[in-house]
Amino acid sequence: MTDARVLVAYFSAPGNFERRMKVRNTCNFNLTTARARANYAKVRFFVGRPLTDFTFGKAQGQKAAKQEIDLEVALRKEQAKYGDLIACPMRDHYRELSDKMVCIADEALRTRANHLLKIDDDMCPRIDQVKKATSLAGGKPLYAGRYLWDGTEYDSMKGANGTTAPFQSGVIFLLNRKAVRLIFAENRFDTILFAEYGTTSDDANVGKWVARTYEEFAMPVLDLGYDHSE
């Protein structure tokens, strides 16, 4: 996949088979033909390695839990059928979702996507609004979303050292290539080592990553998506 105009990157847990099928069958991205859809949006589901056993020791040769193995076998079959999964080299657990964000950004950089739409797997994008958002950068790095938090509403939004920053709601947000490059390439070392200023909340961390580039971002708010159960 090269030169995708928008990489639609779904955060999806390994076991969320039904949600992924709902996206495949329901979210038509408001485009008229399959070819037009393929040329505008490349849809991928990003999954980490299954994690069901939280008891880790230091013994060598430990085996994965049966449920983890079964999930991986099912994922391999799903990938063979649909070809739209990307495996991220991290355990799929809430506290590791910032690492999954790095994984999808790396794919956007690798494929030279013009824009990266991060979206949860219970959502469909409103492509008309996504297209509108892509035009609002004004030459700046773009960080658009459907709701902009100030970052000070709850103590849980503060980093370990008290850092706060505005951030877009994590269910869906859009970054342009300039933003992705700044955060995940040029500022990569600081982005990955977020323990001092960040938390386990990936959406709040993205806002902090934006702030720590020390660049002026365009941060418009638009209704970029909807719950596909609606």
C-alpha positions as semicolon CSV with decimal commas, in nm:
position;residue;x (nm);y (nm);z (nm)
1;M;0,000;0,000;0,000
2;T;0,160;0,327;-0,108
3;D;0,049;0,688;-0,127
4;A;-0,287;0,628;0,045
5;R;-0,470;0,956;0,080
6;V;-0,609;0,852;0,420
7;L;-0,500;0,556;0,629
8;V;-0,809;0,462;0,832
9;A;-0,646;0,293;1,130
10;Y;-0,882;0,102;1,354
11;F;-0,776;0,025;1,710
12;S;-0,913;-0,327;1,753
13;A;-0,867;-0,588;2,025
14;P;-0,770;-0,938;1,904
15;G;-1,106;-1,085;2,004
16;N;-1,322;-0,814;1,845
17;F;-1,413;-1,023;1,538
18;E;-1,777;-0,912;1,533
19;R;-1,688;-0,543;1,550
20;R;-1,448;-0,577;1,259
21;M;-1,714;-0,752;1,052
22;K;-1,960;-0,474;1,138
23;V;-1,709;-0,219;1,008
24;R;-1,648;-0,419;0,689
25;N;-2,020;-0,458;0,624
26;T;-2,149;-0,120;0,745
27;C;-1,891;0,155;0,698
28;N;-1,899;0,239;0,328
29;F;-1,708;0,566;0,382
30;N;-1,970;0,755;0,177
31;L;-1,791;0,688;-0,152
32;T;-1,974;0,571;-0,460
33;T;-1,752;0,296;-0,595
34;A;-1,512;0,040;-0,457
35;R;-1,236;0,185;-0,674
36;A;-1,294;0,539;-0,546
37;R;-1,298;0,407;-0,191
38;A;-0,971;0,220;-0,243
39;N;-0,806;0,528;-0,391
40;Y;-0,914;0,756;-0,106
41;A;-0,910;0,542;0,208
42;K;-0,704;0,238;0,304
43;V;-0,869;0,063;0,597
44;R;-0,662;-0,146;0,836
45;F;-0,734;-0,303;1,175
46;F;-0,442;-0,286;1,418
47;V;-0,421;-0,564;1,675
48;G;-0,158;-0,644;1,934
49;R;-0,062;-0,988;2,056
50;P;-0,340;-1,146;2,266
51;L;-0,299;-1,120;2,641
52;T;-0,509;-1,328;2,878
53;D;-0,249;-1,450;3,129
54;F;-0,125;-1,170;3,355
55;T;0,108;-1,387;3,565
56;F;0,460;-1,349;3,431
57;G;0,766;-1,501;3,588
58;K;1,130;-1,509;3,481
59;A;1,146;-1,876;3,389
60;Q;1,269;-1,953;3,038
61;G;1,052;-2,131;2,785
62;Q;0,714;-2,015;2,911
63;K;0,426;-2,098;2,678
64;A;0,135;-1,880;2,578
65;A;-0,199;-1,951;2,743
66;K;-0,439;-2,166;2,539
67;Q;-0,681;-1,876;2,487
68;E;-0,395;-1,662;2,354
69;I;-0,295;-1,935;2,110
70;D;-0,656;-1,986;1,998
71;L;-0,697;-1,611;1,937
72;E;-0,380;-1,598;1,729
73;V;-0,495;-1,895;1,519
74;A;-0,827;-1,720;1,459
75;L;-0,650;-1,396;1,365
76;R;-0,434;-1,578;1,111
77;K;-0,748;-1,721;0,949
78;E;-0,914;-1,378;0,946
79;Q;-0,606;-1,221;0,788
80;A;-0,592;-1,493;0,523
81;K;-0,954;-1,417;0,431
82;Y;-0,962;-1,036;0,446
83;G;-0,600;-0,918;0,438
84;D;-0,676;-0,601;0,634
85;L;-0,516;-0,677;0,971
86;I;-0,183;-0,540;1,093
87;A;-0,016;-0,698;1,394
88;C;0,160;-0,461;1,633
89;P;0,461;-0,588;1,834
90;M;0,306;-0,527;2,175
91;R;0,060;-0,695;2,407
92;D;-0,296;-0,577;2,343
93;H;-0,376;-0,426;2,681
94;Y;-0,511;-0,084;2,777
95;R;-0,186;0,034;2,932
96;E;-0,001;-0,044;2,607
97;L;-0,230;0,153;2,373
98;S;0,018;0,439;2,341
99;D;0,254;0,183;2,186
100;K;-0,024;0,083;1,946
101;M;-0,053;0,449;1,848
102;V;0,317;0,443;1,758
103;C;0,250;0,126;1,555
104;I;-0,022;0,287;1,344
105;A;0,186;0,602;1,296
106;D;0,475;0,391;1,171
107;E;0,241;0,233;0,915
108;A;0,127;0,578;0,804
109;L;0,489;0,683;0,758
110;R;0,582;0,358;0,584
111;T;0,295;0,389;0,336
112;R;0,337;0,766;0,286
113;A;-0,025;0,831;0,380
114;N;-0,125;1,194;0,351
115;H;-0,348;1,165;0,656
116;L;-0,391;0,922;0,942
117;L;-0,740;0,869;1,085
118;K;-0,724;0,687;1,417
119;I;-1,064;0,534;1,499
120;D;-1,211;0,285;1,745
121;D;-1,367;-0,031;1,604
122;D;-1,719;0,059;1,719
123;M;-1,714;0,366;1,492
124;C;-1,760;0,452;1,125
125;P;-1,595;0,763;0,977
126;R;-1,793;1,043;0,817
127;I;-1,570;1,083;0,515
128;D;-1,730;1,412;0,410
129;Q;-1,620;1,557;0,744
130;V;-1,280;1,390;0,718
131;K;-1,232;1,551;0,376
132;K;-1,334;1,887;0,520
133;A;-1,087;1,847;0,808
134;T;-0,801;1,773;0,570
135;S;-0,850;2,117;0,415
136;L;-0,823;2,305;0,744
137;A;-0,453;2,266;0,820
138;G;-0,351;2,591;0,656
139;G;0,002;2,460;0,608
140;K;0,032;2,360;0,975
141;P;0,047;2,019;1,138
142;L;-0,314;1,902;1,170
143;Y;-0,472;1,740;1,476
144;A;-0,851;1,731;1,421
145;G;-1,114;1,552;1,626
146;R;-1,478;1,543;1,731
147;Y;-1,425;1,677;2,086
148;L;-1,133;1,877;2,225
149;W;-1,057;1,830;2,593
150;D;-0,871;2,106;2,774
151;G;-0,668;1,835;2,950
152;T;-0,732;1,974;3,298
153;E;-1,086;1,845;3,357
154;Y;-0,976;1,541;3,560
155;D;-0,668;1,459;3,766
156;S;-0,632;1,136;3,563
157;M;-0,543;1,349;3,261
158;K;-0,228;1,479;3,430
159;G;0,105;1,314;3,361
160;A;0,325;1,176;3,638
161;N;0,496;1,515;3,666
162;G;0,169;1,710;3,645
163;T;0,191;1,781;3,271
164;T;-0,138;1,868;3,102
165;A;-0,222;1,947;2,740
166;P;-0,537;1,979;2,527
167;F;-0,624;1,660;2,341
168;Q;-0,883;1,532;2,098
169;S;-1,120;1,258;2,214
170;G;-0,956;0,924;2,144
171;V;-1,250;0,756;1,970
172;I;-1,156;0,927;1,642
173;F;-0,904;1,190;1,539
174;L;-0,709;1,292;1,232
175;L;-0,340;1,375;1,185
176;N;-0,182;1,496;0,863
177;R;0,155;1,374;0,740
178;K;0,334;1,677;0,882
179;A;0,195;1,604;1,229
180;V;0,279;1,233;1,211
181;R;0,633;1,309;1,101
182;L;0,689;1,562;1,380
183;I;0,557;1,341;1,659
184;F;0,663;0,993;1,551
185;A;0,979;1,054;1,348
186;E;1,151;1,378;1,444
187;N;1,046;1,365;1,812
188;R;1,035;0,985;1,834
189;F;1,270;0,936;2,131
190;D;1,071;1,173;2,352
191;T;0,740;1,033;2,224
192;I;0,819;0,673;2,315
193;L;0,965;0,753;2,657
194;F;0,650;0,911;2,801
195;A;0,656;0,776;3,158
196;E;0,762;1,107;3,312
197;Y;0,498;1,327;3,149
198;G;0,232;1,081;3,030
199;T;-0,016;0,823;3,156
200;T;-0,172;0,500;3,033
201;S;-0,432;0,706;2,843
202;D;-0,322;0,709;2,479
203;D;-0,552;0,994;2,376
204;A;-0,422;1,226;2,648
205;N;-0,069;1,125;2,556
206;V;-0,125;1,227;2,193
207;G;-0,215;1,575;2,313
208;K;0,104;1,588;2,519
209;W;0,306;1,466;2,220
210;V;0,157;1,746;2,013
211;A;0,249;2,003;2,278
212;R;0,603;1,867;2,313
213;T;0,682;1,927;1,944
214;Y;0,666;2,301;2,026
215;E;0,496;2,359;1,691
216;E;0,167;2,539;1,629
217;F;-0,096;2,281;1,528
218;A;-0,432;2,335;1,361
219;M;-0,682;2,166;1,596
220;P;-1,033;2,194;1,443
221;V;-1,331;2,010;1,590
222;L;-1,567;1,830;1,350
223;D;-1,807;1,538;1,371
224;L;-1,563;1,292;1,212
225;G;-1,748;0,971;1,289
226;Y;-2,046;0,789;1,438
227;D;-2,115;0,473;1,637
228;H;-2,196;0,199;1,385
229;S;-2,465;0,059;1,614
230;E;-2,671;0,374;1,550
